[in-house]
Amino acid sequence: MSAAARKSRPPRVFLDSNVIFSGLHSPGGAPGAVLKLMLDRRISVVISRQILEEVVRTFKKKLPGALPALNRFFLNSPLEVVGDPSPDEFLRWTETLKEGDASIFAAAVVANPDFFVTGDRHFLDNPQLKRKSGLVIGSPGQLLEDLGLEVNV
């Protein structure tokens, strides 16, 4: 994204579920800094319904006592939740990814964000995905670096 575009609106960032979980569970790291940027409205965050469901499922399994706080977070966060991708868009990515990942990635592609931020190596280490989708795919730390920020934003 150009510097001029960045000044005219906050960067639009599609977050994977692992970034949200990690950011809420350990807010001192890069994923937590990304969530803080969202809460400060310095980035615009987009997630899919599937991401929302995955985060809730992970909290139910790993941190069930934190579900009320998670609910408050989602209710008070400026998140944009996009719907499921079309069957054609989903099928396009099943050649490269497992079905669950293909659905998430297809939703990200359709949402057309400035960044797709994930901690999953199968997205990060796949140059074919970057080339074929045109998305900027990176880790939370890479997003912060691209924005010229440090973890302690």
Secondary structure as GFF3:
##gff-version 3
##sequence-region A 1 153
A	DSSP	alpha_helix	3	8	.	.	.	ID=ss1
A	DSSP	beta_strand	12	15	.	.	.	ID=ss2
A	DSSP	alpha_helix	17	25	.	.	.	ID=ss3
A	DSSP	alpha_helix	30	39	.	.	.	ID=ss4
A	DSSP	beta_strand	44	48	.	.	.	ID=ss5
A	DSSP	alpha_helix	49	62	.	.	.	ID=ss6
A	DSSP	three_ten_helix	64	66	.	.	.	ID=ss7
A	DSSP	alpha_helix	67	76	.	.	.	ID=ss8
A	DSSP	beta_strand	79	82	.	.	.	ID=ss9
A	DSSP	alpha_helix	87	94	.	.	.	ID=ss10
A	DSSP	alpha_helix	99	111	.	.	.	ID=ss11
A	DSSP	beta_strand	115	117	.	.	.	ID=ss12
A	DSSP	alpha_helix	121	124	.	.	.	ID=ss13
A	DSSP	alpha_helix	127	133	.	.	.	ID=ss14
A	DSSP	beta_strand	137	138	.	.	.	ID=ss15
A	DSSP	alpha_helix	140	146	.	.	.	ID=ss16
###
